[in-house]
Amino acid sequence: MNVVVTLPRQGVAAAWRAAARLAISHRIAPERIDWNGGGGLFAGEPLPERPGGHRLRVSRDFLRLADAVVWHAAPERFALLYEALWRLDRQDGAPLSQADPLGRRLGLMAKSVGRDIHKLHAFLRFREFPSGGERRAFGAWFEPEHDTLEPGVPFFVGRFADMDWLIATPRLTARFENGRLSFAAGGVRPDWPDDASEALWATYFTSIFNPARVKLAAMRSEMPKKYWRNLPETRLIPAMLADAGRRVERMRAASASPPRAGAAAVSARYRAGLSAPAEWPDDLDQARQAAMQCRRCGLCEAATQTVWGEGDPQAPIMVVGEQPGDREDLAGRPFVGPAGRLLREIMAAQCLDPGSAWLTNAVKHFKFVPRGKRRLHQNPDRREIDHCRWWLGLELAFIRPRIVLALGASAAFALTGDERPLSQRRGAIEAGRHGGPVLISWHPSYILRTPDPGEQARLRRELAADIAAVLARAGDSAAAAAAMPPPPAMPP
């Protein structure tokens, strides 16, 4: 005898799962089940009310797949899922694999449902209704490709919990009222009143439209035309496209306007009123104030601020990195990001207090390339390092460290003028351009970027050993440094 299963329109995911669990427990073959309850050739008895003796445990992959495919519009979706479940129970191949025709089809159906839920979230537009209560009331009409209102509606519950709203579709209607969500049958598009906020939205959409960047193919791929009739802004697109050429010309004409009379004089007075840095700083503080207004290269145009060194001005050890990172650029302090935290941790483990050394960078401004909301680090080039050697030279001249620890290739080049690979020089002490010793080591950011844990541990040990060597060298040379005349306070 064949079995007929009738599933509800709302709560179909839980209903199918319960029915499939019952059917597989009785080992009912896929060809014996009519999942659509249509009768005809498959007319027969309902599912047994009590579970059978067979039990099956399925993977989370199958559950995730089923929770997506059950919302597909294809009538055969339930039968296909049960066929996959039957084959898993029989260990008949790999029905969830993309190499299997059944797994491939189910995967495509799941992706189609996921895209439809995304379109629901992106292209649904509410309009406000008159409401006599304290809570504002809104409604929206949407025509999804699949039965995706029920799995997609929690997004709106979380986002619009402080108002009452209704989302109507041809198959199902969701109503959120006084903090409670309920479902009812769908229908035809309601005849709703006009909404004054749509005119405001249309004005905003028109104002942000950039005719110089119109790409119709890209627009249709992100906003398929079948959704246009339910979006208020799409009514404006044909007219805006027709006027795009003339609008571009108006934009070009507006951008070519000459400065108003007297602007040059105002700009000159403004620049004259700015405090000028000392041509030759007398101490470290004057050097820092002058560096805050540095214009020696173009890095100052995009960076937030100059990041000057910090620490003990009488420090016997100077630690020089490459350049500030994103965190350092915002904070105005060196070595406060992830790499800086690693450096300070290793220094503390070697009994070198970061506050007793002078921490700085070869380049004083953050060089980056924007990627959305992120600022991705870029290495400074040779010209930028050479320009910034003026400030590094002033720090060396005023602090007069007994030894300098160069972290990374940029710092090594700035201090020694040598461009050889760091792998050939790590752990070696070289003569610096300022006349003092420079020990070359790894930059902590390079250690953090190393993917292999074993290699990363080795690099950390080597940096720790170099810091210990610097600390020992600074202590051994203290007496000799006190007996020697100080070097001239001249930057390179």
C-alpha positions, 0 to 999 in steps of 0.5 A: 500500500502506498503512503500519502503525506500532506504537509502544511504551508507554514512550518513545513520544515519541522513537519517534513522532518517529523514525517521523514523520521516516521517513514524511515523508521518503518523503512518505507521506500521513496517510491511508495510515498506521495509527499504532495498529498495529491491522490491519484495513482499514489492514493493510499493510507497515511503515515503510521502514527507511531515510530517503527523499530528502525533508527537513523542518525544523520549528519549536520550537513544533511540537516543544513541541506534539508533546512534550505531545500524544503523552502524551494518551490519545486513540488518534488523537493520533499521526494528528493530529500527523502531519496537522499535520506533513504540512500544515506540509510542504505549507504548507497553512494554519496547522495550529498556529494556534488559529484552525485546527480542527486547531491548536485541537484539538491545543492543547486536548490539550496543555493537558489533558496539562499539567494532568494532569502538574500533578495528578500532582505535586500529588495523588500520596501516597507511603507508606513500606514496611519496608526492610532497607537504608539507603535508605528505600523508598516506593510510590504509586498514581495514576490519571492521565487520560493517559499522563503518568507518564513525562513527569511522573516527572523531578519525583520523581527530582529531589526524592526522589533519596535514597530508593527509590520506586515509582509504579504506574499502570494503564498504566505503573509507574516504579521508582527504585532505587539512583539508577536509574530504570526502567519496567515495565508497569502493572496494578491497584492493589497491596495495600500495607501500612498506613503509620503516617505516614498517621495523622500526616499525617491529624492534621496535615491535621485541625489546619490545617483551617479550617471558616470558610473552606470553599468546596466549589466552590473545593475541587473545582476545585483538587482534582477529586473523581476524585482523592479516593479515592487521597488519605488526607486526603480520607477526613476531609473529610466528617466535618470538613464535618459538624462545620464549623458547631460548630467555628466556634462553638467558635473564636468562643467561644475567641477571646472569652476575657477576659484573665487577672487581673493582666495589666493590671498586668504590661503596665503594668510592662513599658511602664514598663521601656522606655527613654523617648526624650528629649522634646527631643533635644539632638543628632542621635544623640538624635534618631535614638534617639528616632525608633527608638521612634516611634509618631506614626502607624500605619506603625510597626506593620507596618514592621520598623524606623525608617529614619533618615538617614545620611551626614555630619552636617555635610553642606552637601547633604541628599537627601530621598526619599519613604520606605524601600522593602523593602530599606531596611526590612530593612537599616535604611538609606536608599537601598540598594535598586534606586532607591538604587543608581541615585541613588548611581550618578548622584551619583558620576557628578556627583562628589558622594560620597554619604557627604559628603551626608545621605541621608534620607526624608520618612517613616521607616517602610515603607508596604506592602501584602502580596501573598503573600511580597512587600511591595508599596510604597504611597505615604504619605498626607498625614497620615503625611507631616505626622506624620513632618515632626517627624523631618525637621525635627529632621534639618534643624535639626541638620544645617543644610544649605545646600540640600536636594534633594527627590526625588519629590512626597512629599518636595517636599510635606514640605519645601515644603507645596506639592502641585502636580504635579512636572512643573511644578516639576522643576529649580526651587528653592523656599523650604522650610518650614525657611527654606532652598532646596529643589531639586525633582527626580525620584525614582529609583524613578520613573525605574526604573518608566518603561517607555520607554528613551528617556524613562528616559534623559531623566529620568536626564539631568535628575536628573543635571543637578539633582544638579550644580546642587545641588552648584554651589549648595552651593559658591557659598553656602558663604561666605555661609552662614558669614557668616550667624548659624545658624538656630534648632534648631527642628523645624517 
